[in-house]
Amino acid sequence: MRDDELRRILMDANPWWRAAAAGTDPTLWVGSHRLLLDRARHDLGYRASILDDVAANPLSDLLVVVTGPRRIGKSVALLDTVATLCGRGDVDPRQVLHVPCDGMRDRDLRRVLTLGRELTRSVDSPQSVRRVWLLDEITGIAGWTSVLKAARDGTNFGDDTVVVSGSRLVAGEDIEGQLLTGRAGSTTGRRVRQLLPMTFRDYLAATRPDLSRPPQVHPAELQTLAVRDDLAALAFDVDDYDLAWQAFLTCGGFPRAVFEHTRTGEVSTPYLRDLAAWLRSDVDPDAPADSVPNLLAGLTARATRPLNVASAAAVLGYSSRRAFETRLARMIGTFALLACPRRDEGGSVVPGSQAKVYLTDPLLAWLPRRLRSGFPAPEMMTLTEMAVGVSLARALDRLDEGRWVAGDTIGYARTASGNEVDLAPVSVPTPAGPTRSIPIESKWVDAHWRAEAKVVEGKYSAGVLATKSILDLDHPAWAVPAPLVSLLLN
C-alpha cells in the first residue's frame, strides 16, 4: 500500500484524533461506529473482560496477544477498550492507535507503525512518547511477529502498550520466541489470551440472572468440603439448571446466538451461515459448499470416542488421511476444535494414541442439521461431554497460561479393563506447587449412575460424574449435574 492509503486507513479508524485536536468529545464516535451499532442490536449486556487490565493501566510496556474464533467479538473488545481510554482524563486520545490490519502485508505493517507515530507526534513530550496500539486481525499478515519484534527492539514502540488480535494462529509465526521471551514488558498479566464463546456462567448472567452461580473453584478442589456445601445449597434448583443447560447446549456461547435464541427461541439461519462461512474460509476454502456441514457432523458423531483418523477420512470422503488431518489442524488453529489426547498414569500424552476431538462451542454441532437436510440432530449426551471438556480446558489455561494454544490441556485415560475416563487428572499449578486435577466422567443420566461411577472410582478412588440432574455427594465419586460442574470450573 502507498503512504496515502495507509494514512487514510489510520485517519478513518481513529476518529477520536480529530475530536481531541478540535477540543470536542473524543467518545462521540461510539454512537455511530458500525460494529458497536450492530452489537447494540443484539445486546444482552454481556461484555468481554479480556482487556480490562489494559484499559485500567494503559501506558505501560505490556504486549498482549488476543486470539479466538471469528464472530466472537475480538474487534468489539478492542473498540470497547478504545472507548474507555478515550474517556480517561490521564490519556490523550491521540495516544490511542487502532489499526485494522486486514489486507496488509508485512511492509505495510512496518510502515504503519512509523506513520501512526508521525500522525500523532503532537502528543509527544520530554516526559513521555508512549502510545497504546490496538492492531486488529494482525495474524493474517505473514511475518507479523518479525515486524513487531524489530520495532520492539529498535524503536520507541518497545515502550508502548501493544494489543494484537487474530482469529487464526499460523504455523511459522513464533509468538513466544519473537515477542514474549524477554520482551513482554514489566507489567504483570496474561500475555496470550483467548476470547472464546461465553461460558455457561456468562450465559446464566445474561439470560437467567435469578439462578445462583456457585463460586469458581480450582480443578484440583472439586471435591472439597466447601464445594460440598456450595452444591448442597443448590439441590432444590437442579431442574432449573438442567433446563438452562439444555438451552445453552442448543444455542452455544456466541453472543449474537445467545441473544437470538433468548429473544426468538432459535438462532437465525443468516447467523448460522455466517459461522459456516467463517469455517469454510479458514478450514476448507476450495471445497464444495457442503464440506463444512459434512465435517462438523462427522466430528460430532465421533466426539465421545477416540477418533480413528484413517477410517473417518475415508467415510467422510477425503482423498487421503493427510487431507483430513490438515482440516483438523486448521480447525484447531481457528479455535473451532479442541483435542483431547490419551494420557498415561503420569498425565503425559501417550505417543501414537488416538485423540478425541471436541467442538469448542455447542452451536457448531447444530450447523449441519440447520443448514443441510439429512443430517441428524446432535445428542445432548455428546454436547454435554464436549462442553464439560471445554470448560475444564479453559480452567486449566486460565491457571497455566499458554496451555490451550500449546494443545496441552485435557486428556482421557484408559482403565485396565479397557474402559475410558473422559477427563483424566492432569498437572495443574497451585501456590503450593503442582498438583493434579480431579478426574471427571461425563454421563448425561438422571438415574442408575452408580454403575457408571465405578469406572472412575476403580481407577482413581474418587472423582466427579457429570450427570443430567443427579446430585449425590455421599460416595467416593460424586454425582454432580453437568451445568454445576461447568459453573465450578468457570
C-alpha positions as semicolon CSV with decimal commas, in nm:
position;residue;x (nm);y (nm);z (nm)
1;M;0,000;0,000;0,000
2;R;0,108;0,361;-0,061
3;D;0,161;0,602;0,226
4;D;-0,151;0,798;0,137
5;E;-0,359;0,478;0,155
6;L;-0,217;0,386;0,494
7;R;-0,270;0,739;0,625
8;R;-0,634;0,727;0,514
9;I;-0,682;0,391;0,690
10;L;-0,537;0,535;1,010
11;M;-0,744;0,854;0,997
12;D;-1,067;0,665;0,925
13;A;-1,000;0,410;1,201
14;N;-0,917;0,672;1,465
15;P;-1,189;0,942;1,459
16;W;-1,108;1,036;1,820
17;W;-0,785;1,202;1,698
18;R;-0,977;1,477;1,518
19;A;-1,210;1,522;1,814
20;A;-0,919;1,561;2,054
21;A;-0,747;1,810;1,823
22;A;-1,068;2,012;1,795
23;G;-1,138;2,002;2,168
24;T;-1,467;1,813;2,125
25;D;-1,588;1,495;2,294
26;P;-1,350;1,213;2,187
27;T;-1,611;0,945;2,267
28;L;-1,887;1,064;2,030
29;W;-1,772;0,813;1,764
30;V;-1,907;0,530;1,983
31;G;-2,266;0,617;1,889
32;S;-2,204;0,581;1,516
33;H;-1,950;0,301;1,482
34;R;-2,094;0,019;1,273
35;L;-1,960;-0,268;1,484
36;L;-2,086;-0,114;1,806
37;L;-2,423;-0,035;1,649
38;D;-2,452;-0,396;1,538
39;R;-2,367;-0,513;1,890
40;A;-2,639;-0,283;2,024
41;R;-2,897;-0,459;1,806
42;H;-2,808;-0,796;1,960
43;D;-2,717;-0,696;2,313
44;L;-2,799;-0,879;2,636
45;G;-2,544;-0,680;2,834
46;Y;-2,254;-0,925;2,806
47;R;-1,911;-0,759;2,785
48;A;-1,582;-0,943;2,747
49;S;-1,340;-0,852;3,026
50;I;-1,033;-0,976;2,840
51;L;-0,871;-0,629;2,813
52;D;-0,993;-0,469;3,135
53;D;-0,638;-0,450;3,270
54;V;-0,520;-0,264;2,959
55;A;-0,799;-0,011;2,999
56;A;-0,709;0,028;3,368
57;N;-0,332;0,065;3,314
58;P;-0,287;0,173;2,953
59;L;0,053;0,343;2,939
60;S;0,287;0,055;3,014
61;D;0,510;-0,170;2,806
62;L;0,268;-0,464;2,811
63;L;0,224;-0,672;2,496
64;V;-0,093;-0,882;2,472
65;V;-0,194;-1,130;2,204
66;V;-0,572;-1,186;2,183
67;T;-0,684;-1,488;1,983
68;G;-1,010;-1,670;1,933
69;P;-1,263;-1,769;1,668
70;R;-1,417;-1,528;1,422
71;R;-1,758;-1,376;1,505
72;I;-1,676;-1,386;1,875
73;G;-1,623;-1,012;1,929
74;K;-1,248;-0,954;1,936
75;S;-1,279;-0,635;1,729
76;V;-1,561;-0,514;1,955
77;A;-1,347;-0,582;2,264
78;L;-1,070;-0,368;2,115
79;L;-1,316;-0,086;2,039
80;D;-1,462;-0,105;2,391
81;T;-1,109;-0,061;2,521
82;V;-1,057;0,240;2,294
83;A;-1,381;0,395;2,419
84;T;-1,270;0,354;2,780
85;L;-0,929;0,504;2,707
86;C;-1,082;0,799;2,523
87;G;-1,286;0,877;2,834
88;R;-0,987;0,880;3,068
89;G;-0,854;1,215;3,181
90;D;-0,495;1,094;3,203
91;V;-0,472;0,966;2,843
92;D;-0,472;1,188;2,536
93;P;-0,693;1,016;2,276
94;R;-0,417;1,074;2,021
95;Q;-0,204;0,830;2,216
96;V;-0,451;0,554;2,121
97;L;-0,398;0,398;1,778
98;H;-0,643;0,145;1,637
99;V;-0,517;-0,031;1,323
100;P;-0,737;-0,270;1,120
101;C;-0,478;-0,494;0,957
102;D;-0,696;-0,683;0,708
103;G;-0,536;-0,680;0,364
104;M;-0,197;-0,557;0,483
105;R;0,141;-0,712;0,411
106;D;0,445;-0,711;0,637
107;R;0,589;-0,400;0,471
108;D;0,254;-0,220;0,520
109;L;0,258;-0,309;0,888
110;R;0,615;-0,186;0,921
111;R;0,523;0,142;0,756
112;V;0,201;0,194;0,951
113;L;0,394;0,184;1,278
114;T;0,602;0,476;1,153
115;L;0,309;0,671;1,008
116;G;0,094;0,621;1,316
117;R;0,356;0,771;1,542
118;E;0,419;1,055;1,297
119;L;0,048;1,142;1,270
120;T;0,021;1,165;1,649
121;R;0,354;1,332;1,726
122;S;0,172;1,636;1,871
123;V;0,119;1,443;2,195
124;D;0,490;1,372;2,244
125;S;0,662;1,543;2,533
126;P;1,001;1,515;2,700
127;Q;0,830;1,314;2,973
128;S;0,654;1,057;2,753
129;V;0,622;0,942;2,393
130;R;0,417;0,635;2,477
131;R;0,127;0,504;2,272
132;V;-0,141;0,235;2,305
133;W;-0,157;0,028;1,984
134;L;-0,452;-0,199;1,908
135;L;-0,364;-0,399;1,596
136;D;-0,675;-0,589;1,485
137;E;-0,660;-0,915;1,284
138;I;-0,284;-0,894;1,253
139;T;-0,228;-1,269;1,240
140;G;-0,327;-1,280;0,875
141;I;-0,007;-1,094;0,785
142;A;0,280;-1,329;0,703
143;G;0,585;-1,227;0,909
144;W;0,397;-1,004;1,152
145;T;0,587;-1,133;1,455
146;S;0,921;-1,041;1,294
147;V;0,797;-0,690;1,217
148;L;0,682;-0,631;1,573
149;K;0,999;-0,783;1,718
150;A;1,217;-0,543;1,519
151;A;1,003;-0,248;1,625
152;R;1,001;-0,356;1,991
153;D;1,378;-0,400;1,990
154;G;1,481;-0,090;1,798
155;T;1,226;0,190;1,837
156;N;1,002;0,364;2,090
157;F;0,741;0,102;2,004
158;G;0,919;-0,111;2,266
159;D;0,788;0,119;2,541
160;D;0,430;0,118;2,415
161;T;0,132;-0,088;2,521
162;V;0,056;-0,323;2,232
163;V;-0,256;-0,535;2,186
164;V;-0,272;-0,757;1,878
165;S;-0,564;-0,975;1,778
166;G;-0,621;-1,256;1,532
167;S;-0,855;-1,541;1,452
168;R;-0,603;-1,789;1,324
169;L;-0,262;-1,891;1,456
170;V;-0,049;-1,968;1,151
171;A;0,243;-2,211;1,166
172;G;0,575;-2,033;1,133
173;E;0,485;-1,730;1,346
174;D;0,687;-1,771;1,666
175;I;0,487;-1,560;1,909
176;E;0,669;-1,691;2,216
177;G;1,021;-1,652;2,079
178;Q;0,974;-1,333;1,881
179;L;0,751;-1,129;2,109
180;L;0,727;-1,268;2,459
181;T;1,067;-1,402;2,561
182;G;1,235;-1,110;2,735
183;R;1,014;-0,859;2,555
184;A;0,670;-0,889;2,711
185;G;0,706;-0,582;2,929
186;S;0,732;-0,529;3,301
187;T;0,356;-0,526;3,369
188;T;0,220;-0,850;3,507
189;G;-0,076;-1,023;3,344
190;R;-0,160;-1,283;3,084
191;R;0,018;-1,221;2,757
192;V;-0,158;-1,474;2,532
193;R;-0,533;-1,466;2,584
194;Q;-0,822;-1,649;2,418
195;L;-1,153;-1,474;2,367
196;L;-1,380;-1,775;2,340
197;P;-1,759;-1,810;2,335
198;M;-1,948;-1,724;2,652
199;T;-1,912;-1,973;2,935
200;F;-2,221;-2,123;3,095
201;R;-2,165;-1,876;3,380
202;D;-2,171;-1,587;3,130
203;Y;-2,480;-1,738;2,970
204;L;-2,670;-1,754;3,301
205;A;-2,568;-1,399;3,392
206;A;-2,708;-1,272;3,061
207;T;-3,022;-1,486;3,035
208;R;-3,118;-1,625;3,378
209;P;-2,964;-1,398;3,642
210;D;-3,209;-1,534;3,901
211;L;-3,022;-1,868;3,909
212;S;-2,743;-1,873;4,166
213;R;-2,391;-1,926;4,041
214;P;-2,162;-2,111;4,283
215;P;-1,808;-1,978;4,327
216;Q;-1,547;-2,085;4,074
217;V;-1,303;-2,338;4,220
218;H;-0,966;-2,482;4,132
219;P;-0,989;-2,801;3,917
220;A;-0,799;-2,987;4,189
221;E;-1,054;-2,884;4,454
222;L;-1,380;-3,006;4,304
223;Q;-1,439;-3,244;4,595
224;T;-1,360;-3,028;4,896
225;L;-1,593;-2,974;5,191
226;A;-1,652;-2,614;5,082
227;V;-1,767;-2,731;4,738
228;R;-1,990;-2,993;4,901
229;D;-2,163;-2,718;5,099
230;D;-2,200;-2,495;4,793
231;L;-2,356;-2,777;4,590
232;A;-2,587;-2,890;4,868
233;A;-2,730;-2,537;4,885
234;L;-2,833;-2,564;4,519
235;A;-3,008;-2,902;4,542
236;F;-3,358;-2,758;4,509
237;D;-3,275;-2,582;4,180
238;V;-3,126;-2,880;3,994
239;D;-3,413;-2,896;3,744
240;D;-3,377;-2,526;3,661
241;Y;-3,005;-2,572;3,593
242;D;-3,086;-2,871;3,374
243;L;-3,328;-2,669;3,159
244;A;-3,081;-2,379;3,134
245;W;-2,804;-2,621;3,036
246;Q;-3,014;-2,771;2,757
247;A;-3,086;-2,421;2,626
248;F;-2,714;-2,339;2,639
249;L;-2,631;-2,660;2,452
250;T;-2,880;-2,555;2,184
251;C;-2,754;-2,202;2,118
252;G;-2,393;-2,211;2,240
253;G;-2,200;-1,909;2,360
254;F;-2,153;-1,678;2,062
255;P;-2,309;-1,356;2,198
256;R;-2,534;-1,290;1,899
257;A;-2,654;-1,651;1,901
258;V;-2,740;-1,623;2,270
259;F;-2,936;-1,303;2,202
260;E;-3,131;-1,453;1,913
261;H;-3,213;-1,774;2,099
262;T;-3,323;-1,580;2,407
263;R;-3,546;-1,346;2,207
264;T;-3,692;-1,582;1,944
265;G;-3,626;-1,938;2,061
266;E;-3,368;-2,024;1,796
267;V;-3,052;-1,895;1,631
268;S;-3,123;-1,734;1,294
269;T;-3,023;-1,905;0,972
270;P;-2,829;-1,599;0,846
271;Y;-2,606;-1,606;1,155
272;L;-2,553;-1,981;1,120
273;R;-2,447;-1,919;0,761
274;D;-2,201;-1,657;0,885
275;L;-2,041;-1,916;1,112
276;A;-2,030;-2,172;0,831
277;A;-1,869;-1,913;0,602
278;W;-1,600;-1,846;0,863
279;L;-1,519;-2,215;0,891
280;R;-1,519;-2,268;0,518
281;S;-1,283;-1,975;0,455
282;D;-1,040;-2,082;0,728
283;V;-1,068;-2,461;0,704
284;D;-1,178;-2,569;0,356
285;P;-1,191;-2,270;0,117
286;D;-1,162;-2,471;-0,205
287;A;-1,412;-2,747;-0,120
288;P;-1,782;-2,768;-0,209
289;A;-2,031;-2,569;-0,001
290;D;-2,142;-2,874;0,199
291;S;-1,788;-2,965;0,309
292;V;-1,810;-2,784;0,644
293;P;-2,150;-2,928;0,749
294;N;-2,025;-3,273;0,650
295;L;-1,706;-3,231;0,853
296;L;-1,887;-3,094;1,159
297;A;-2,144;-3,373;1,151
298;G;-1,872;-3,637;1,120
299;L;-1,674;-3,496;1,411
300;T;-1,981;-3,461;1,633
301;A;-2,085;-3,821;1,569
302;R;-1,738;-3,940;1,675
303;A;-1,672;-3,694;1,959
304;T;-1,728;-3,929;2,253
305;R;-1,469;-4,185;2,146
306;P;-1,109;-4,173;2,021
307;L;-1,103;-4,062;1,658
308;N;-0,977;-4,315;1,405
309;V;-0,840;-4,063;1,158
310;A;-0,786;-4,303;0,867
311;S;-1,136;-4,450;0,896
312;A;-1,305;-4,113;0,940
313;A;-1,119;-3,967;0,641
314;A;-1,246;-4,249;0,420
315;V;-1,605;-4,232;0,546
316;L;-1,623;-3,853;0,516
317;G;-1,489;-3,858;0,161
318;Y;-1,142;-3,709;0,197
319;S;-0,885;-3,807;-0,062
320;S;-0,631;-3,910;0,199
321;R;-0,566;-3,924;0,571
322;R;-0,331;-3,629;0,532
323;A;-0,604;-3,415;0,373
324;F;-0,832;-3,489;0,669
325;E;-0,557;-3,418;0,922
326;T;-0,497;-3,083;0,752
327;R;-0,860;-2,987;0,811
328;L;-0,841;-3,095;1,174
329;A;-0,526;-2,887;1,227
330;R;-0,693;-2,585;1,070
331;M;-0,998;-2,625;1,291
332;I;-0,776;-2,639;1,598
333;G;-0,584;-2,333;1,473
334;T;-0,908;-2,136;1,433
335;F;-1,034;-2,236;1,782
336;A;-1,326;-2,440;1,648
337;L;-1,186;-2,772;1,772
338;L;-1,011;-2,894;2,086
339;A;-0,805;-3,213;2,101
340;C;-0,844;-3,449;2,398
341;P;-0,548;-3,690;2,372
342;R;-0,496;-4,007;2,571
343;R;-0,293;-3,960;2,891
344;D;-0,086;-4,214;3,080
345;E;-0,075;-4,263;3,457
346;G;0,157;-3,965;3,498
347;G;-0,061;-3,736;3,288
348;S;0,165;-3,735;2,981
349;V;0,025;-3,780;2,631
350;V;0,057;-4,139;2,508
351;P;0,262;-4,126;2,185
352;G;0,082;-4,256;1,878
353;S;-0,254;-4,288;2,053
354;Q;-0,583;-4,173;1,908
355;A;-0,725;-3,848;2,047
356;K;-1,085;-3,749;2,097
357;V;-1,187;-3,414;1,946
358;Y;-1,442;-3,171;2,088
359;L;-1,609;-2,879;1,911
360;T;-1,542;-2,572;2,122
361;D;-1,898;-2,440;2,105
362;P;-2,224;-2,641;2,101
363;L;-2,371;-2,433;1,818
364;L;-2,111;-2,568;1,576
365;A;-2,259;-2,916;1,623
366;W;-2,601;-2,784;1,519
367;L;-2,483;-2,624;1,192
368;P;-2,518;-2,942;0,980
369;R;-2,875;-3,007;1,095
370;R;-2,982;-2,645;1,046
371;L;-2,811;-2,576;0,713
372;R;-2,835;-2,906;0,525
373;S;-3,117;-3,161;0,511
374;G;-3,042;-3,518;0,608
375;F;-2,806;-3,458;0,899
376;P;-2,917;-3,579;1,245
377;A;-2,952;-3,354;1,546
378;P;-2,659;-3,382;1,790
379;E;-2,728;-3,577;2,107
380;M;-2,735;-3,394;2,439
381;M;-2,502;-3,655;2,587
382;T;-2,240;-3,574;2,321
383;L;-2,288;-3,199;2,357
384;T;-2,250;-3,229;2,734
385;E;-1,924;-3,422;2,716
386;M;-1,779;-3,169;2,474
387;A;-1,896;-2,870;2,680
388;V;-1,760;-3,009;3,008
389;G;-1,429;-3,091;2,839
390;V;-1,403;-2,735;2,704
391;S;-1,488;-2,597;3,050
392;L;-1,200;-2,790;3,205
393;A;-0,962;-2,686;2,927
394;R;-1,050;-2,321;2,982
395;A;-0,995;-2,358;3,356
396;L;-0,653;-2,518;3,302
397;D;-0,544;-2,247;3,058
398;R;-0,661;-1,977;3,298
399;L;-0,431;-2,116;3,567
400;D;-0,141;-2,203;3,337
401;E;-0,105;-1,954;3,051
402;G;-0,047;-2,091;2,704
403;R;-0,172;-2,446;2,755
404;W;-0,467;-2,409;2,519
405;V;-0,251;-2,279;2,233
406;A;0,008;-2,550;2,303
407;G;-0,260;-2,820;2,290
408;D;-0,179;-2,933;2,645
409;T;-0,498;-2,906;2,847
410;I;-0,733;-3,204;2,882
411;G;-0,695;-3,575;2,811
412;Y;-0,872;-3,907;2,860
413;A;-0,742;-4,225;3,027
414;R;-0,793;-4,597;2,981
415;T;-0,853;-4,842;3,264
416;A;-0,702;-5,190;3,287
417;S;-1,030;-5,336;3,160
418;G;-1,034;-5,111;2,852
419;N;-1,288;-4,856;2,973
420;E;-1,228;-4,483;2,944
421;V;-1,236;-4,194;3,188
422;D;-1,335;-3,891;2,982
423;L;-1,123;-3,629;3,158
424;A;-0,823;-3,774;3,334
425;P;-0,621;-3,595;3,605
426;V;-0,361;-3,359;3,460
427;S;-0,095;-3,144;3,621
428;V;-0,218;-2,804;3,735
429;P;-0,038;-2,531;3,931
430;T;-0,125;-2,416;4,282
431;P;0,050;-2,167;4,514
432;A;0,196;-2,466;4,699
433;G;0,326;-2,632;4,383
434;P;0,187;-2,852;4,107
435;T;-0,088;-3,098;4,179
436;R;-0,344;-3,289;3,969
437;S;-0,698;-3,208;3,869
438;I;-0,994;-3,419;3,984
439;P;-1,097;-3,678;3,721
440;I;-1,433;-3,616;3,555
441;E;-1,657;-3,863;3,375
442;S;-1,941;-3,725;3,164
443;K;-2,261;-3,932;3,180
444;W;-2,577;-3,740;3,098
445;V;-2,807;-3,961;3,304
446;D;-3,081;-3,900;3,560
447;A;-3,079;-4,248;3,718
448;H;-2,861;-4,555;3,777
449;W;-2,540;-4,360;3,797
450;R;-2,351;-4,578;4,045
451;A;-2,257;-4,839;3,783
452;E;-2,103;-4,561;3,573
453;A;-1,919;-4,419;3,874
454;K;-1,741;-4,746;3,948
455;V;-1,512;-4,693;3,647
456;V;-1,366;-4,369;3,779
457;E;-1,367;-4,497;4,139
458;G;-1,185;-4,813;4,036
459;K;-0,907;-4,618;3,866
460;Y;-0,875;-4,309;4,086
461;S;-1,071;-4,391;4,406
462;A;-1,267;-4,066;4,366
463;G;-1,385;-3,823;4,103
464;V;-1,687;-3,641;3,966
465;L;-1,959;-3,783;3,743
466;A;-2,118;-3,503;3,536
467;T;-2,484;-3,610;3,521
468;K;-2,806;-3,470;3,378
469;S;-2,981;-3,390;3,704
470;I;-2,845;-3,617;3,980
471;L;-2,676;-3,455;4,278
472;D;-2,535;-3,716;4,518
473;L;-2,231;-3,635;4,731
474;D;-2,231;-3,943;4,955
475;H;-1,989;-4,168;4,763
476;P;-1,619;-4,154;4,672
477;A;-1,722;-4,036;4,325
478;W;-1,973;-3,752;4,338
479;A;-2,268;-3,720;4,103
480;V;-2,294;-3,354;4,008
481;P;-2,518;-3,213;3,733
482;A;-2,310;-3,110;3,432
483;P;-2,420;-2,745;3,445
484;L;-2,293;-2,720;3,802
485;V;-1,964;-2,884;3,705
486;S;-1,925;-2,624;3,431
487;L;-2,004;-2,341;3,674
488;L;-1,749;-2,469;3,927
489;L;-1,477;-2,479;3,661
490;N;-1,552;-2,139;3,500
